[in-house]
Amino acid sequence: MAYRISDECIACGACQQECPVEAISEGDIFVIDPELCIDCGTCADVCPVGAPTPEE
């Protein structure tokens, strides 16, 4: 199950820097490519606002 980034994203870039598979790209808010995401949760661990959440 891949992670997604919610509208809570403040575009700080912390998640992108920590992603081990470079699945996160910058846009208006950051976006996680579900094809690349390995569900490690690192992005959620470093996010100051809890924007990355598991896809349901």
A tleap script that builds the chain and sets N, CA, C and O, in Angstrom:
source leaprc.protein.ff14SB
mol = sequence {
  NMET ALA TYR ARG ILE SER ASP GLU CYS ILE
  ALA CYS GLY ALA CYS GLN GLN GLU CYS PRO
  VAL GLU ALA ILE SER GLU GLY ASP ILE PHE
  VAL ILE ASP PRO GLU LEU CYS ILE ASP CYS
  GLY THR CYS ALA ASP VAL CYS PRO VAL GLY
  ALA PRO THR PRO GLU CGLU
}
set mol.1.N position { 0.847 -1.174 0.000 }
set mol.1.CA position { 0.000 0.000 0.000 }
set mol.1.C position { 0.896 1.241 0.000 }
set mol.1.O position { 1.737 1.413 0.883 }
set mol.2.N position { 0.710 2.074 -0.968 }
set mol.2.CA position { 1.514 3.289 -1.111 }
set mol.2.C position { 0.989 4.392 -0.192 }
set mol.2.O position { -0.148 4.346 0.276 }
set mol.3.N position { 1.827 5.359 0.046 }
set mol.3.CA position { 1.440 6.555 0.789 }
set mol.3.C position { 0.979 7.620 -0.196 }
set mol.3.O position { 1.344 7.588 -1.371 }
set mol.4.N position { 0.179 8.559 0.283 }
set mol.4.CA position { -0.211 9.731 -0.494 }
set mol.4.C position { -0.015 10.940 0.395 }
set mol.4.O position { 0.039 10.809 1.618 }
set mol.5.N position { 0.090 12.110 -0.198 }
set mol.5.CA position { 0.280 13.335 0.570 }
set mol.5.C position { -1.018 14.132 0.532 }
set mol.5.O position { -1.542 14.448 -0.536 }
set mol.6.N position { -1.523 14.449 1.715 }
set mol.6.CA position { -2.799 15.159 1.828 }
set mol.6.C position { -2.624 16.659 1.602 }
set mol.6.O position { -1.509 17.158 1.448 }
set mol.7.N position { -3.738 17.352 1.586 }
set mol.7.CA position { -3.738 18.805 1.408 }
set mol.7.C position { -3.105 19.543 2.584 }
set mol.7.O position { -2.909 20.756 2.515 }
set mol.8.N position { -2.787 18.838 3.650 }
set mol.8.CA position { -2.121 19.444 4.804 }
set mol.8.C position { -0.667 19.812 4.487 }
set mol.8.O position { -0.033 20.539 5.252 }
set mol.9.N position { -0.143 19.319 3.380 }
set mol.9.CA position { 1.255 19.545 2.989 }
set mol.9.C position { 1.586 21.039 2.968 }
set mol.9.O position { 0.848 21.849 2.409 }
set mol.10.N position { 2.718 21.379 3.596 }
set mol.10.CA position { 3.186 22.769 3.600 }
set mol.10.C position { 4.383 22.955 2.659 }
set mol.10.O position { 5.040 23.996 2.680 }
set mol.11.N position { 4.658 21.946 1.842 }
set mol.11.CA position { 5.723 21.982 0.837 }
set mol.11.C position { 7.097 22.311 1.421 }
set mol.11.O position { 7.853 23.090 0.840 }
set mol.12.N position { 7.415 21.720 2.565 }
set mol.12.CA position { 8.710 21.987 3.200 }
set mol.12.C position { 9.844 21.155 2.585 }
set mol.12.O position { 11.011 21.532 2.691 }
set mol.13.N position { 9.512 20.037 1.951 }
set mol.13.CA position { 10.522 19.214 1.306 }
set mol.13.C position { 11.173 18.163 2.174 }
set mol.13.O position { 12.018 17.412 1.687 }
set mol.14.N position { 10.816 18.082 3.436 }
set mol.14.CA position { 11.438 17.106 4.336 }
set mol.14.C position { 11.244 15.679 3.835 }
set mol.14.O position { 12.173 14.873 3.884 }
set mol.15.N position { 10.054 15.365 3.359 }
set mol.15.CA position { 9.756 14.009 2.899 }
set mol.15.C position { 10.573 13.650 1.664 }
set mol.15.O position { 11.095 12.539 1.562 }
set mol.16.N position { 10.682 14.575 0.738 }
set mol.16.CA position { 11.402 14.310 -0.505 }
set mol.16.C position { 12.871 13.992 -0.224 }
set mol.16.O position { 13.444 13.096 -0.844 }
set mol.17.N position { 13.466 14.712 0.693 }
set mol.17.CA position { 14.876 14.499 1.028 }
set mol.17.C position { 15.113 13.137 1.662 }
set mol.17.O position { 16.195 12.569 1.507 }
set mol.18.N position { 14.129 12.602 2.370 }
set mol.18.CA position { 14.305 11.350 3.107 }
set mol.18.C position { 13.847 10.103 2.362 }
set mol.18.O position { 14.170 8.994 2.786 }
set mol.19.N position { 13.110 10.246 1.271 }
set mol.19.CA position { 12.571 9.080 0.563 }
set mol.19.C position { 13.706 8.238 -0.025 }
set mol.19.O position { 14.484 8.743 -0.834 }
set mol.20.N position { 13.816 6.959 0.369 }
set mol.20.CA position { 14.927 6.132 -0.105 }
set mol.20.C position { 14.816 5.706 -1.567 }
set mol.20.O position { 15.803 5.271 -2.159 }
set mol.21.N position { 13.623 5.827 -2.155 }
set mol.21.CA position { 13.441 5.400 -3.548 }
set mol.21.C position { 13.084 6.554 -4.479 }
set mol.21.O position { 12.695 6.332 -5.625 }
set mol.22.N position { 13.215 7.775 -3.992 }
set mol.22.CA position { 12.939 8.987 -4.772 }
set mol.22.C position { 11.553 8.964 -5.419 }
set mol.22.O position { 11.395 9.289 -6.595 }
set mol.23.N position { 10.544 8.569 -4.616 }
set mol.23.CA position { 9.172 8.474 -5.108 }
set mol.23.C position { 8.401 9.780 -4.965 }
set mol.23.O position { 7.253 9.871 -5.402 }
set mol.24.N position { 9.018 10.794 -4.358 }
set mol.24.CA position { 8.306 12.036 -4.056 }
set mol.24.C position { 8.810 13.152 -4.953 }
set mol.24.O position { 10.014 13.377 -5.076 }
set mol.25.N position { 7.865 13.850 -5.580 }
set mol.25.CA position { 8.232 14.970 -6.444 }
set mol.25.C position { 7.502 16.225 -5.989 }
set mol.25.O position { 6.480 16.165 -5.306 }
set mol.26.N position { 8.058 17.361 -6.389 }
set mol.26.CA position { 7.523 18.651 -5.970 }
set mol.26.C position { 6.494 19.147 -6.978 }
set mol.26.O position { 6.649 18.990 -8.189 }
set mol.27.N position { 5.439 19.749 -6.435 }
set mol.27.CA position { 4.417 20.404 -7.235 }
set mol.27.C position { 3.865 21.530 -6.384 }
set mol.27.O position { 4.614 22.130 -5.613 }
set mol.28.N position { 2.574 21.839 -6.496 }
set mol.28.CA position { 1.958 22.804 -5.580 }
set mol.28.C position { 2.091 22.286 -4.153 }
set mol.28.O position { 2.414 23.026 -3.224 }
set mol.29.N position { 1.831 20.989 -4.013 }
set mol.29.CA position { 2.188 20.247 -2.808 }
set mol.29.C position { 3.010 19.071 -3.311 }
set mol.29.O position { 3.042 18.817 -4.515 }
set mol.30.N position { 3.663 18.362 -2.434 }
set mol.30.CA position { 4.469 17.233 -2.878 }
set mol.30.C position { 3.562 16.058 -3.234 }
set mol.30.O position { 2.462 15.926 -2.699 }
set mol.31.N position { 4.036 15.207 -4.142 }
set mol.31.CA position { 3.256 14.086 -4.651 }
set mol.31.C position { 4.102 12.820 -4.565 }
set mol.31.O position { 5.294 12.838 -4.871 }
set mol.32.N position { 3.478 11.723 -4.149 }
set mol.32.CA position { 4.164 10.437 -4.074 }
set mol.32.C position { 3.705 9.565 -5.242 }
set mol.32.O position { 2.507 9.368 -5.442 }
set mol.33.N position { 4.661 9.045 -6.008 }
set mol.33.CA position { 4.361 8.137 -7.110 }
set mol.33.C position { 4.052 6.757 -6.519 }
set mol.33.O position { 4.945 6.122 -5.957 }
set mol.34.N position { 2.808 6.284 -6.633 }
set mol.34.CA position { 2.445 5.003 -6.019 }
set mol.34.C position { 3.172 3.812 -6.640 }
set mol.34.O position { 3.276 2.759 -6.011 }
set mol.35.N position { 3.675 3.965 -7.857 }
set mol.35.CA position { 4.417 2.881 -8.510 }
set mol.35.C position { 5.814 2.726 -7.912 }
set mol.35.O position { 6.388 1.638 -7.953 }
set mol.36.N position { 6.358 3.798 -7.363 }
set mol.36.CA position { 7.694 3.762 -6.779 }
set mol.36.C position { 7.689 3.580 -5.266 }
set mol.36.O position { 8.642 3.043 -4.702 }
set mol.37.N position { 6.625 4.023 -4.608 }
set mol.37.CA position { 6.539 3.977 -3.141 }
set mol.37.C position { 6.643 2.540 -2.633 }
set mol.37.O position { 5.963 1.643 -3.133 }
set mol.38.N position { 7.504 2.332 -1.633 }
set mol.38.CA position { 7.693 1.001 -1.052 }
set mol.38.C position { 7.041 0.890 0.332 }
set mol.38.O position { 7.293 -0.070 1.060 }
set mol.39.N position { 6.207 1.865 0.693 }
set mol.39.CA position { 5.450 1.824 1.939 }
set mol.39.C position { 6.346 1.733 3.173 }
set mol.39.O position { 6.028 1.022 4.126 }
set mol.40.N position { 7.467 2.455 3.153 }
set mol.40.CA position { 8.392 2.389 4.292 }
set mol.40.C position { 7.986 3.321 5.428 }
set mol.40.O position { 8.356 3.093 6.580 }
set mol.41.N position { 7.216 4.385 5.108 }
set mol.41.CA position { 6.756 5.306 6.131 }
set mol.41.C position { 7.734 6.384 6.535 }
set mol.41.O position { 7.434 7.180 7.425 }
set mol.42.N position { 8.896 6.436 5.907 }
set mol.42.CA position { 9.890 7.445 6.252 }
set mol.42.C position { 9.342 8.846 6.056 }
set mol.42.O position { 9.602 9.737 6.865 }
set mol.43.N position { 8.584 9.043 4.989 }
set mol.43.CA position { 8.015 10.372 4.717 }
set mol.43.C position { 7.098 10.818 5.855 }
set mol.43.O position { 7.141 11.973 6.280 }
set mol.44.N position { 6.280 9.906 6.340 }
set mol.44.CA position { 5.363 10.231 7.432 }
set mol.44.C position { 6.127 10.526 8.721 }
set mol.44.O position { 5.724 11.386 9.505 }
set mol.45.N position { 7.223 9.815 8.934 }
set mol.45.CA position { 8.018 10.005 10.145 }
set mol.45.C position { 8.664 11.388 10.218 }
set mol.45.O position { 8.813 11.940 11.308 }
set mol.46.N position { 9.047 11.953 9.072 }
set mol.46.CA position { 9.751 13.242 9.072 }
set mol.46.C position { 8.844 14.441 8.823 }
set mol.46.O position { 9.277 15.580 8.997 }
set mol.47.N position { 7.607 14.215 8.424 }
set mol.47.CA position { 6.709 15.323 8.084 }
set mol.47.C position { 6.249 16.063 9.336 }
set mol.47.O position { 5.718 15.441 10.255 }
set mol.48.N position { 6.444 17.392 9.388 }
set mol.48.CA position { 6.056 18.151 10.574 }
set mol.48.C position { 4.542 18.339 10.726 }
set mol.48.O position { 4.073 18.719 11.799 }
set mol.49.N position { 3.778 18.077 9.664 }
set mol.49.CA position { 2.321 18.257 9.744 }
set mol.49.C position { 1.537 16.973 9.497 }
set mol.49.O position { 0.306 17.002 9.460 }
set mol.50.N position { 2.220 15.857 9.330 }
set mol.50.CA position { 1.542 14.567 9.145 }
set mol.50.C position { 0.818 14.423 7.824 }
set mol.50.O position { -0.191 13.722 7.748 }
set mol.51.N position { 1.314 15.076 6.773 }
set mol.51.CA position { 0.644 15.033 5.478 }
set mol.51.C position { 0.687 13.672 4.782 }
set mol.51.O position { -0.322 13.278 4.197 }
set mol.52.N position { 1.800 12.935 4.814 }
set mol.52.CA position { 1.802 11.615 4.168 }
set mol.52.C position { 0.978 10.606 4.972 }
set mol.52.O position { 1.193 10.423 6.170 }
set mol.53.N position { 0.047 9.968 4.300 }
set mol.53.CA position { -0.790 8.953 4.952 }
set mol.53.C position { -0.891 7.742 4.048 }
set mol.53.O position { -0.774 7.880 2.831 }
set mol.54.N position { -1.105 6.550 4.609 }
set mol.54.CA position { -1.259 5.359 3.773 }
set mol.54.C position { -2.510 5.461 2.911 }
set mol.54.O position { -3.546 5.951 3.362 }
set mol.55.N position { -2.408 4.996 1.672 }
set mol.55.CA position { -3.577 4.916 0.785 }
set mol.55.C position { -4.536 3.889 1.362 }
set mol.55.O position { -4.118 2.904 1.972 }
set mol.56.N position { -5.802 4.123 1.168 }
set mol.56.CA position { -6.785 3.147 1.657 }
set mol.56.C position { -7.292 2.300 0.532 }
set mol.56.O position { -8.127 1.422 0.748 }
savepdb mol mol.pdb
quit
